[in-house]
Amino acid sequence: MIRNRRLRRLLGSFFVFVLVEMGTWVAILVWAHSAGGPGFVGLVAAIQLVFAAVAAPLLSTIGDRLPRGQALFVVYAAVAVTSAVTGLALIVSAPVVVVLILASIDAGVIGVGRPIHASLIPDLSSEPADAVAANVASSALEGAGTFLGPALAGAVLLVSGPGTVFVVLGIGMLVAALSVSRMGHVARSGMLTGESEDGILAAFRTLARIPTQRFVVVLGGVSQIVVGALDVLTIVLAIEVLGLGESGAGFTVSLLGLGGLLGGVLAASMVGRRLGPILVLGALLRGGALVMLGVQPAWIALFLVSGAGFSLVDVGVRTLLQRLVPPDVMARTFGVLESVGLLGLAGGSLLASGLIAAFGVEVALMVFGGLVPLAVALGHRLLVAADRAADVPGGVIDAFQGTRLFGLLAPPTLEMLARRSRILQLEPGTRVIAEGETSRFVLLLVEGTVSVTKAGRHLADLEEGDVVGEIASLQDVPRTATVTTITEVTAISVPGDAFVMAVRGTADAWSLSTSVAGRRLAHQHT
């Protein structure tokens, strides 16, 4: 159960967002089928998704430049407007090209919502477990929205047209925007450093440099290829193979969402566990159900199983990235993930249309069913490495949270520091820092006592909870004093660059660390 009120509000608005996203998506594909048949469905899907794929990483920088609560309000309000305008164009039977332009703009704005939402979760989490629980809840709500959104669209299509679906859901999106507007200026866990000022390029450089993060993004993209294919396959399967009609197409798509909702319940087992095995299970469920459906197309209940598998994969990918990516480029990294995913959706839609034309729905289902398991098998080594790197060092985090300075930092920032830190066991009489050297690590004393001297003059004894060596990192100068252990000491060594980035991201931590460093420097010169 999530007791964090702001997280609950975030999740509630996200549920409405998914309703709007999925309901309008089904509506535009149904319109495309009536306007030009199965081939036009794939073309319309690809046009929207490519546009959104270009827009998502560029526009997602708003989440690293504005307070993320404010950024989410702007995006949700924009979705409300673009959905309503697209609906009005459909109602008045505007030219096809006008509808395509408006629907593509709507899809582009929608594509920014998920990255901002994902980057807000760590900022609003009061402890690391909250972030996992919120990701599980997000996946469950996404499954519910993916079930209810198309079902709602199907119900509206029984009595009206696709345009009405857009208008009704646009009004719902306005309610969601007003809900998050009360979230105010949510603090970031990081800050815009020099690298961050490069915009989206900072996220691309990070992914290019770190294979584990890159693989997680690629796995998310492969998963979305299957989603894009199913957008076409379910419509064609329902209308042309099973003869369920347009409203039946909406309800068929909703089975995937219902499966995602059930998968969210299963994904709750991720809290406190490694994510690799869960991702493997999700891939097998996702793909195996589609292969079986290709053999028996009438067994549409298998969409439930496939949807559950997708939920596991989705939660695993997003949680891994939240644990692996530096906080100051998190929104942009999720923008890249969204872009890769949208390109996957577009590619899947086009490939599905081609495979249906050449081999039929059944073969297409089996082909796309094999993609995610194949990706997991080929990248298993990187998946294991990512899973290990994302393991949360709980003992180190507990030690950080028990101190005055580090206790001011957000949980995602503490996780980042914990993964980059190492525990030292030092004997009495060990010189840890030498005056004049150029090292940059910072020590948090967990147990024991150290002596601080300058030019042979005793300055102070420091003990449990004290931070040692921060002056060199904060002011980029050689060591100003020598630190020697008096007793046996247990300490946590934090890289200087990580320490500076962390404390700069929180005003109180920056103020405290610089004031302490200033007092120590003044004392050294008295």
Steps between C-alpha positions, in 0.01 A plus 500: 500500500633845405452744788671790327216743414683669213588165346135397519395819323769444237378145441136604478575759232717246316205258489289764326792570266514133395121495450535795265806362324350159430144614432603760244747256345228242437271775369751626244583147383131418460462822298801399289352156432172651382686758289747269328505141626774301679788653303390850592479398867872418500586819311302725736657331802850539359455869411384587851761292673796629300390856572466420869836320503672816379308723740536289818874532571507866402196607701584278799786737591227710661508246784866578577462877461170575676381360830361168386158548658460819299631330185245220534215751534610676179514170309165369630326831422644493148370145450152615603506775237644295213262209564196726498610679182565170321158378605331808362683451167367144481145608589487760221656252252811707437730390213709191567827695499366744762393214725840335461686820590286565808512137614879498458537814711278339762714185495818709528377679812375173651848353446647745753266405783652164587865620528401785734284263707783245529757762601263642764466168682850506657459867592178430690611175664585525867705177489635267225222244547244772422644541152467128424147493642407804291639337186297187576192714558570692179519175307177375658326827425638493148351154463169624637509802270595286203197283581251773583617760245426283195188364671380856555582582139308191391197606705503850350544357150180300547300825507728757334825540306875529565477879535277471804752266661771766466283779643376298798849382590644849450267623772624219726859606431418852613391360836832313531693818418317693771582222747876520448493882492466489879825304525694826487874531456631150556875504577731310271734236635774638275581832335585636159877472492723604212444164331128527554489830314570309178138393511408162358862435390597439864258207520624357167862526616421319824326217314780476243758471778327240718400170328266384779286813480503482121378140506213584735386776261530265201299233683230758564502585130468137393207458738332799336547348153270224616254753643495683165440177315216408733334836436448382143470126560220527757295737280535278193452179699180629662344653189614278212574160657257477790231731358451696825456843337647837596374504857622141538846620394504740794402228743759260355776755553375545855588137578869594475439774753316267735795262479730790581290571807538139612871518424527803725385285790771247415753782461450588867749221568768733360511704819828409671600246233738491207333595174680273251300180570174695490594641159575152369164373626323796343668438164395135499139580589483783250638304209371152577138613514525671160659194340216284633245756379652471154422129511146552635376853408163442667667466842496875550519451877874449440520877462456507878819295547693709249387821668616367837843424355525849355424648842792311655738608225387862519540528878840332483631731228382819669617402847844399371542835327389694808766317700777524240467849349647814666219718639595814305434335161217269606210677323700519178602136522137402536436729202748290302326184621167645390645593162647155447169351610300717263729408211446140603125554493524651151726222373279235653188650340659508155655154532171356620314641199761351266501160669120484500492577129768242422433216745183571698421596859596162644859504375539865601396418856760224526777717355439788740454258788862392464660847507514581873618153611767514228619844616524380861691188393750693286557767766486278807857584606429873491169447680677321784760779520228767505313313770811481718587866443144600594504307827420747778772494771261534791763506777688789344177692441402448863836639610452805275148565625617493861723806454410867503642586157413194292163473669400816312537328161220333304490116496593472128806715563597284797466191279731656243757584767473155659571323171808712438632471854703232676536398865846529659627317809802686638748410773608750771782727381402489132557827315184533289559846351833682467527879497588631153394192300248534217258218577129585491310231695281591799470279809196443717607359838274211601696377803821612673694825542753685283742786571525805272835685493655780293877549486526277807249709698199314640172651380222261602389145563208382286279199562188311392271708273767754402599566139871527426683634195219702342701824466719371214196390299282805567775754428711298253823548699770268636439341838517766772568264793612150594254243636625201704297230674520486881291185546378232265284684249219398268443765235316542171709648220298714256649624170543877515315575176199295614502675837503847344222415253287360782527790741460761226166345409347585841515855631515400869777245442703748295462769765598265783800346322645834387450661841671210678786510249532876549519469879761225476715708264474799732600284798802365310633853449455623857 
